[in-house]
């Protein structure tokens, strides 16, 4: 009886220790990673990370301009997922400096995605600053290294044309939609 009990305990222990961890969520956005993509991922590793997707690199016509080339990631079905910007153009060892989130399935731990509104962002995260640009405002959230661009057409008419105006989070309508969602490393 004791031998049977010991054998069952040993088998249970072995099974529990051999159980695999759940795979990481490929659509989870956190401060230093987006799915399997991290702040230390090099351009040369993108094909491995997005093995089930298509990675498209555009090479600028003039390599001497020093411009950063955007790398696009698509699902095999053709749906665009992300735009990646490396720190150095034309360098396979360069790390990714910013990621533009395109697909609405990408969400932060607190459920913020491309479908979120300004109200969702402001109720979930501390707004670090709001930059007033020509046609948009950029809402920065340092907690997750993110910036959210909101088109000025989402703002009251009195706020659309004055670029010198300091915009307070309380002035932005809660229903304002996100135009661009960026993560910066």
C-alpha atoms as an extended CHARMM CRD file, in Angstrom:
* protein
*
       185  EXT
         1         1  UNK       CA              0.0000000000        0.0000000000        0.0000000000  PROA      1               0.0000000000
         2         2  UNK       CA              2.8290000000        2.3880000000        0.9190000000  PROA      2               0.0000000000
         3         3  UNK       CA              4.6960000000        1.5220000000       -2.2910000000  PROA      3               0.0000000000
         4         4  UNK       CA              1.6150000000        2.2440000000       -4.4050000000  PROA      4               0.0000000000
         5         5  UNK       CA              1.0450000000        5.5500000000       -2.6530000000  PROA      5               0.0000000000
         6         6  UNK       CA              4.7080000000        6.5190000000       -3.0870000000  PROA      6               0.0000000000
         7         7  UNK       CA              4.5950000000        5.5550000000       -6.7700000000  PROA      7               0.0000000000
         8         8  UNK       CA              1.4700000000        7.6680000000       -7.3220000000  PROA      8               0.0000000000
         9         9  UNK       CA              3.0350000000       10.6490000000       -5.5320000000  PROA      9               0.0000000000
        10        10  UNK       CA              6.2340000000       10.3540000000       -7.5720000000  PROA      10              0.0000000000
        11        11  UNK       CA              4.2660000000       10.1180000000      -10.8460000000  PROA      11              0.0000000000
        12        12  UNK       CA              2.1350000000       13.1330000000       -9.8770000000  PROA      12              0.0000000000
        13        13  UNK       CA              5.2440000000       15.1080000000       -8.9740000000  PROA      13              0.0000000000
        14        14  UNK       CA              6.9340000000       14.2000000000      -12.2640000000  PROA      14              0.0000000000
        15        15  UNK       CA              3.8510000000       15.1300000000      -14.2800000000  PROA      15              0.0000000000
        16        16  UNK       CA              3.5230000000       18.4620000000      -12.4750000000  PROA      16              0.0000000000
        17        17  UNK       CA              7.1870000000       19.3070000000      -13.0070000000  PROA      17              0.0000000000
        18        18  UNK       CA              7.0320000000       18.3450000000      -16.6880000000  PROA      18              0.0000000000
        19        19  UNK       CA              3.9210000000       20.4020000000      -17.3980000000  PROA      19              0.0000000000
        20        20  UNK       CA              4.7380000000       23.1390000000      -19.8790000000  PROA      20              0.0000000000
        21        21  UNK       CA              4.1190000000       26.7710000000      -19.1240000000  PROA      21              0.0000000000
        22        22  UNK       CA              1.3750000000       28.3990000000      -21.1250000000  PROA      22              0.0000000000
        23        23  UNK       CA              2.7890000000       30.0500000000      -24.2270000000  PROA      23              0.0000000000
        24        24  UNK       CA              3.0840000000       33.8370000000      -24.1040000000  PROA      24              0.0000000000
        25        25  UNK       CA              0.1800000000       35.8000000000      -25.5140000000  PROA      25              0.0000000000
        26        26  UNK       CA              1.3370000000       37.0280000000      -28.9580000000  PROA      26              0.0000000000
        27        27  UNK       CA             -0.9670000000       40.0640000000      -28.6720000000  PROA      27              0.0000000000
        28        28  UNK       CA             -0.0480000000       41.2460000000      -25.1450000000  PROA      28              0.0000000000
        29        29  UNK       CA              1.5610000000       44.6940000000      -24.8880000000  PROA      29              0.0000000000
        30        30  UNK       CA              3.7680000000       45.4000000000      -21.8820000000  PROA      30              0.0000000000
        31        31  UNK       CA              6.4060000000       48.0460000000      -21.1810000000  PROA      31              0.0000000000
        32        32  UNK       CA              9.3430000000       46.0920000000      -22.6450000000  PROA      32              0.0000000000
        33        33  UNK       CA              7.6590000000       43.6890000000      -25.0380000000  PROA      33              0.0000000000
        34        34  UNK       CA              4.8300000000       43.0930000000      -27.4500000000  PROA      34              0.0000000000
        35        35  UNK       CA              4.1340000000       39.3630000000      -27.6610000000  PROA      35              0.0000000000
        36        36  UNK       CA              7.5280000000       37.8000000000      -28.4040000000  PROA      36              0.0000000000
        37        37  UNK       CA              9.0020000000       41.1040000000      -29.6330000000  PROA      37              0.0000000000
        38        38  UNK       CA             11.1570000000       42.7860000000      -26.9700000000  PROA      38              0.0000000000
        39        39  UNK       CA             13.1010000000       46.0020000000      -26.5840000000  PROA      39              0.0000000000
        40        40  UNK       CA             16.3070000000       44.0530000000      -27.3460000000  PROA      40              0.0000000000
        41        41  UNK       CA             15.0410000000       42.2390000000      -30.4600000000  PROA      41              0.0000000000
        42        42  UNK       CA             17.3220000000       42.7210000000      -33.4460000000  PROA      42              0.0000000000
        43        43  UNK       CA             16.0910000000       43.1330000000      -37.0160000000  PROA      43              0.0000000000
        44        44  UNK       CA             17.7280000000       39.8410000000      -38.0150000000  PROA      44              0.0000000000
        45        45  UNK       CA             15.5310000000       37.9870000000      -35.4560000000  PROA      45              0.0000000000
        46        46  UNK       CA             12.1950000000       39.1920000000      -36.8380000000  PROA      46              0.0000000000
        47        47  UNK       CA             11.7640000000       36.2700000000      -39.2650000000  PROA      47              0.0000000000
        48        48  UNK       CA             12.0940000000       33.8480000000      -36.3360000000  PROA      48              0.0000000000
        49        49  UNK       CA              9.7400000000       35.7580000000      -34.0330000000  PROA      49              0.0000000000
        50        50  UNK       CA              7.0810000000       36.1910000000      -36.7130000000  PROA      50              0.0000000000
        51        51  UNK       CA              7.5880000000       32.7390000000      -38.2570000000  PROA      51              0.0000000000
        52        52  UNK       CA              3.8610000000       32.3440000000      -39.0240000000  PROA      52              0.0000000000
        53        53  UNK       CA              3.5690000000       35.8600000000      -40.4450000000  PROA      53              0.0000000000
        54        54  UNK       CA              5.1100000000       37.8670000000      -43.2850000000  PROA      54              0.0000000000
        55        55  UNK       CA              7.8360000000       40.4090000000      -42.5490000000  PROA      55              0.0000000000
        56        56  UNK       CA              8.2140000000       43.0560000000      -45.2800000000  PROA      56              0.0000000000
        57        57  UNK       CA             11.2630000000       45.3120000000      -45.3910000000  PROA      57              0.0000000000
        58        58  UNK       CA             11.4220000000       48.3190000000      -47.6770000000  PROA      58              0.0000000000
        59        59  UNK       CA             14.8660000000       49.4820000000      -48.6620000000  PROA      59              0.0000000000
        60        60  UNK       CA             15.2000000000       53.1930000000      -49.3610000000  PROA      60              0.0000000000
        61        61  UNK       CA             16.6840000000       54.0840000000      -52.7350000000  PROA      61              0.0000000000
        62        62  UNK       CA             19.4580000000       56.1570000000      -51.2040000000  PROA      62              0.0000000000
        63        63  UNK       CA             21.3650000000       54.4170000000      -48.4190000000  PROA      63              0.0000000000
        64        64  UNK       CA             23.2450000000       57.6340000000      -47.6680000000  PROA      64              0.0000000000
        65        65  UNK       CA             20.1990000000       59.5130000000      -46.4220000000  PROA      65              0.0000000000
        66        66  UNK       CA             20.3270000000       57.7740000000      -43.0580000000  PROA      66              0.0000000000
        67        67  UNK       CA             16.5660000000       57.3990000000      -42.9820000000  PROA      67              0.0000000000
        68        68  UNK       CA             15.0330000000       54.6670000000      -40.8850000000  PROA      68              0.0000000000
        69        69  UNK       CA             13.2440000000       52.0320000000      -42.9360000000  PROA      69              0.0000000000
        70        70  UNK       CA              9.8840000000       50.8300000000      -41.6730000000  PROA      70              0.0000000000
        71        71  UNK       CA              9.4120000000       47.0730000000      -41.4190000000  PROA      71              0.0000000000
        72        72  UNK       CA              5.8450000000       45.8480000000      -41.7830000000  PROA      72              0.0000000000
        73        73  UNK       CA              4.4410000000       42.6520000000      -40.2890000000  PROA      73              0.0000000000
        74        74  UNK       CA              1.4240000000       40.9970000000      -41.9080000000  PROA      74              0.0000000000
        75        75  UNK       CA             -0.5050000000       37.8460000000      -41.1250000000  PROA      75              0.0000000000
        76        76  UNK       CA             -0.3690000000       35.2120000000      -43.8820000000  PROA      76              0.0000000000
        77        77  UNK       CA             -3.9610000000       36.2550000000      -44.7160000000  PROA      77              0.0000000000
        78        78  UNK       CA             -2.6750000000       39.7350000000      -45.5920000000  PROA      78              0.0000000000
        79        79  UNK       CA             -3.9580000000       41.5830000000      -42.5230000000  PROA      79              0.0000000000
        80        80  UNK       CA             -1.4260000000       44.1420000000      -41.3040000000  PROA      80              0.0000000000
        81        81  UNK       CA             -0.3300000000       43.7070000000      -37.6860000000  PROA      81              0.0000000000
        82        82  UNK       CA              2.5430000000       46.0950000000      -36.9050000000  PROA      82              0.0000000000
        83        83  UNK       CA              4.9430000000       48.7020000000      -38.2980000000  PROA      83              0.0000000000
        84        84  UNK       CA              8.4330000000       48.4130000000      -36.7920000000  PROA      84              0.0000000000
        85        85  UNK       CA             11.1360000000       51.0770000000      -36.8950000000  PROA      85              0.0000000000
        86        86  UNK       CA             14.7480000000       50.0230000000      -36.2520000000  PROA      86              0.0000000000
        87        87  UNK       CA             17.1810000000       52.4070000000      -34.5450000000  PROA      87              0.0000000000
        88        88  UNK       CA             19.6040000000       52.1500000000      -37.4670000000  PROA      88              0.0000000000
        89        89  UNK       CA             18.5780000000       51.8460000000      -41.1060000000  PROA      89              0.0000000000
        90        90  UNK       CA             19.9590000000       48.9340000000      -43.1330000000  PROA      90              0.0000000000
        91        91  UNK       CA             21.5670000000       47.2940000000      -40.0920000000  PROA      91              0.0000000000
        92        92  UNK       CA             20.4540000000       43.7270000000      -39.3260000000  PROA      92              0.0000000000
        93        93  UNK       CA             21.8830000000       43.9680000000      -35.7900000000  PROA      93              0.0000000000
        94        94  UNK       CA             19.9290000000       47.1190000000      -34.9800000000  PROA      94              0.0000000000
        95        95  UNK       CA             17.2220000000       46.8520000000      -32.3290000000  PROA      95              0.0000000000
        96        96  UNK       CA             13.6490000000       48.0130000000      -32.7970000000  PROA      96              0.0000000000
        97        97  UNK       CA             13.1040000000       51.5390000000      -31.4530000000  PROA      97              0.0000000000
        98        98  UNK       CA              9.3640000000       51.9300000000      -31.9800000000  PROA      98              0.0000000000
        99        99  UNK       CA              6.3530000000       49.8310000000      -32.8760000000  PROA      99              0.0000000000
       100       100  UNK       CA              3.1280000000       51.1330000000      -34.3540000000  PROA      100             0.0000000000
       101       101  UNK       CA              0.2130000000       48.9210000000      -33.3780000000  PROA      101             0.0000000000
       102       102  UNK       CA             -2.1770000000       48.3570000000      -36.2870000000  PROA      102             0.0000000000
       103       103  UNK       CA             -4.2280000000       45.2920000000      -35.3340000000  PROA      103             0.0000000000
       104       104  UNK       CA             -6.9010000000       45.7580000000      -32.6600000000  PROA      104             0.0000000000
       105       105  UNK       CA             -6.1160000000       42.3620000000      -31.0860000000  PROA      105             0.0000000000
       106       106  UNK       CA             -2.9620000000       43.8330000000      -29.5410000000  PROA      106             0.0000000000
       107       107  UNK       CA             -3.8840000000       44.9220000000      -26.0020000000  PROA      107             0.0000000000
       108       108  UNK       CA             -2.0960000000       46.0920000000      -22.8970000000  PROA      108             0.0000000000
       109       109  UNK       CA             -2.4280000000       44.2110000000      -19.6120000000  PROA      109             0.0000000000
       110       110  UNK       CA             -5.1500000000       46.7300000000      -18.7570000000  PROA      110             0.0000000000
       111       111  UNK       CA             -7.0700000000       46.0790000000      -21.9990000000  PROA      111             0.0000000000
       112       112  UNK       CA             -6.1180000000       49.2110000000      -23.9770000000  PROA      112             0.0000000000
       113       113  UNK       CA             -6.0760000000       48.6630000000      -27.7580000000  PROA      113             0.0000000000
       114       114  UNK       CA             -6.6170000000       50.5180000000      -31.0310000000  PROA      114             0.0000000000
       115       115  UNK       CA            -10.3520000000       50.3600000000      -30.2770000000  PROA      115             0.0000000000
       116       116  UNK       CA             -9.9780000000       52.2640000000      -26.9960000000  PROA      116             0.0000000000
       117       117  UNK       CA            -10.9720000000       55.8870000000      -26.4470000000  PROA      117             0.0000000000
       118       118  UNK       CA             -9.2400000000       58.7070000000      -24.5910000000  PROA      118             0.0000000000
       119       119  UNK       CA            -11.5150000000       58.0050000000      -21.6150000000  PROA      119             0.0000000000
       120       120  UNK       CA            -10.2890000000       54.3870000000      -21.5170000000  PROA      120             0.0000000000
       121       121  UNK       CA             -6.6610000000       55.5350000000      -21.5430000000  PROA      121             0.0000000000
       122       122  UNK       CA             -7.0740000000       58.2790000000      -18.9360000000  PROA      122             0.0000000000
       123       123  UNK       CA             -9.0270000000       56.0270000000      -16.5570000000  PROA      123             0.0000000000
       124       124  UNK       CA             -6.4630000000       53.2280000000      -16.8970000000  PROA      124             0.0000000000
       125       125  UNK       CA             -3.0900000000       54.9970000000      -17.0130000000  PROA      125             0.0000000000
       126       126  UNK       CA             -1.5440000000       58.2130000000      -15.7480000000  PROA      126             0.0000000000
       127       127  UNK       CA             -1.1940000000       60.6410000000      -18.6580000000  PROA      127             0.0000000000
       128       128  UNK       CA              2.4440000000       61.8300000000      -18.6830000000  PROA      128             0.0000000000
       129       129  UNK       CA              1.9510000000       64.6740000000      -21.1650000000  PROA      129             0.0000000000
       130       130  UNK       CA             -0.0670000000       65.8640000000      -24.1360000000  PROA      130             0.0000000000
       131       131  UNK       CA              1.7220000000       67.3760000000      -27.1380000000  PROA      131             0.0000000000
       132       132  UNK       CA             -0.2300000000       69.7600000000      -29.3580000000  PROA      132             0.0000000000
       133       133  UNK       CA              0.6770000000       69.2710000000      -33.0440000000  PROA      133             0.0000000000
       134       134  UNK       CA             -0.7330000000       70.7420000000      -36.2590000000  PROA      134             0.0000000000
       135       135  UNK       CA             -3.4180000000       68.1290000000      -36.9790000000  PROA      135             0.0000000000
       136       136  UNK       CA             -3.2880000000       65.9330000000      -33.8950000000  PROA      136             0.0000000000
       137       137  UNK       CA             -2.4660000000       65.6510000000      -30.2330000000  PROA      137             0.0000000000
       138       138  UNK       CA             -0.0920000000       63.0190000000      -28.8700000000  PROA      138             0.0000000000
       139       139  UNK       CA             -0.9480000000       61.5560000000      -25.4850000000  PROA      139             0.0000000000
       140       140  UNK       CA              2.1020000000       60.0090000000      -23.7650000000  PROA      140             0.0000000000
       141       141  UNK       CA              1.9220000000       57.2790000000      -21.1260000000  PROA      141             0.0000000000
       142       142  UNK       CA              5.3790000000       56.6190000000      -19.6600000000  PROA      142             0.0000000000
       143       143  UNK       CA              4.1530000000       53.6520000000      -17.6180000000  PROA      143             0.0000000000
       144       144  UNK       CA              4.0770000000       51.5140000000      -20.7850000000  PROA      144             0.0000000000
       145       145  UNK       CA              6.3400000000       53.6250000000      -23.0640000000  PROA      145             0.0000000000
       146       146  UNK       CA              3.3330000000       54.4020000000      -25.2480000000  PROA      146             0.0000000000
       147       147  UNK       CA              1.9900000000       57.3330000000      -27.1920000000  PROA      147             0.0000000000
       148       148  UNK       CA             -1.5060000000       57.6450000000      -28.5790000000  PROA      148             0.0000000000
       149       149  UNK       CA             -2.2130000000       60.0370000000      -31.4340000000  PROA      149             0.0000000000
       150       150  UNK       CA             -5.6880000000       61.5510000000      -31.5560000000  PROA      150             0.0000000000
       151       151  UNK       CA             -6.8100000000       63.5280000000      -34.6030000000  PROA      151             0.0000000000
       152       152  UNK       CA             -7.7940000000       67.1220000000      -33.8160000000  PROA      152             0.0000000000
       153       153  UNK       CA            -11.1380000000       66.5470000000      -35.5170000000  PROA      153             0.0000000000
       154       154  UNK       CA            -12.0010000000       64.5940000000      -32.3560000000  PROA      154             0.0000000000
       155       155  UNK       CA            -11.4940000000       67.7680000000      -30.2670000000  PROA      155             0.0000000000
       156       156  UNK       CA            -13.8200000000       70.7490000000      -29.7670000000  PROA      156             0.0000000000
       157       157  UNK       CA            -13.5260000000       73.3810000000      -32.5120000000  PROA      157             0.0000000000
       158       158  UNK       CA            -11.9570000000       75.8850000000      -30.1070000000  PROA      158             0.0000000000
       159       159  UNK       CA             -8.9460000000       73.5630000000      -29.6230000000  PROA      159             0.0000000000
       160       160  UNK       CA             -8.2600000000       72.5520000000      -33.2290000000  PROA      160             0.0000000000
       161       161  UNK       CA             -6.3430000000       75.5380000000      -34.5680000000  PROA      161             0.0000000000
       162       162  UNK       CA             -4.2990000000       76.9280000000      -31.6870000000  PROA      162             0.0000000000
       163       163  UNK       CA             -0.9820000000       75.0530000000      -31.6670000000  PROA      163             0.0000000000
       164       164  UNK       CA              0.3140000000       77.1410000000      -28.7690000000  PROA      164             0.0000000000
       165       165  UNK       CA             -2.5210000000       76.0280000000      -26.5070000000  PROA      165             0.0000000000
       166       166  UNK       CA             -1.5270000000       73.8130000000      -23.5960000000  PROA      166             0.0000000000
       167       167  UNK       CA             -3.9860000000       70.9550000000      -23.5510000000  PROA      167             0.0000000000
       168       168  UNK       CA             -5.0010000000       69.5050000000      -20.2270000000  PROA      168             0.0000000000
       169       169  UNK       CA             -6.3420000000       65.9160000000      -20.1390000000  PROA      169             0.0000000000
       170       170  UNK       CA             -9.6560000000       67.1960000000      -18.7800000000  PROA      170             0.0000000000
       171       171  UNK       CA            -10.1920000000       69.1500000000      -22.0320000000  PROA      171             0.0000000000
       172       172  UNK       CA             -9.9940000000       66.0830000000      -24.2960000000  PROA      172             0.0000000000
       173       173  UNK       CA            -13.3880000000       64.4700000000      -24.9220000000  PROA      173             0.0000000000
       174       174  UNK       CA            -13.6420000000       60.9680000000      -23.4650000000  PROA      174             0.0000000000
       175       175  UNK       CA            -15.0600000000       59.5750000000      -26.6980000000  PROA      175             0.0000000000
       176       176  UNK       CA            -12.0240000000       60.7350000000      -28.7650000000  PROA      176             0.0000000000
       177       177  UNK       CA            -10.7280000000       57.7760000000      -30.7940000000  PROA      177             0.0000000000
       178       178  UNK       CA             -7.1240000000       56.7010000000      -31.1840000000  PROA      178             0.0000000000
       179       179  UNK       CA             -5.6220000000       57.2710000000      -34.6260000000  PROA      179             0.0000000000
       180       180  UNK       CA             -2.1630000000       55.8000000000      -33.9060000000  PROA      180             0.0000000000
       181       181  UNK       CA             -0.9010000000       53.6580000000      -31.0290000000  PROA      181             0.0000000000
       182       182  UNK       CA              2.9100000000       53.5740000000      -30.6720000000  PROA      182             0.0000000000
       183       183  UNK       CA              5.2750000000       51.8420000000      -28.2730000000  PROA      183             0.0000000000
       184       184  UNK       CA              8.7600000000       53.3930000000      -27.9460000000  PROA      184             0.0000000000
       185       185  UNK       CA             11.8900000000       51.7070000000      -26.6020000000  PROA      185             0.0000000000
